[in-house]
């Protein structure tokens, strides 16, 4: 029997979709869903991990502002490129499906204006990307 991992796919365009990769082939399924050959994992608060393209910055993938905002809001000031996939993680690092509470937290973060502290950190992290900074300043 194949088990699946309840996750959220966050596209650079802001489109959010659900995804259920197979637990048995999580690495290959994540690479396929992200569109990459190697992924990296960004650990966030609330036992949430983001799978992202390890080479997104250098291979021309677009800035993923929604995933970047989520990462900043949940304690990881990372600038992310390309598609990101949010999953849950156990204390010992095993990838598991998101809970209803985690999904609600992600959705709330992605649909509400970030708090002032998150915006300040975003502005600092995104300084090398002046077009995005201008957009955030006008938010």
Helices and strands as residue ranges (DSSP letters): E 4-10, E 16-22, G 23-25, H 26-34, E 39-44, E 48-53, H 65-73, E 84-89, E 95-96, H 100-111, H 116-125, H 130-137
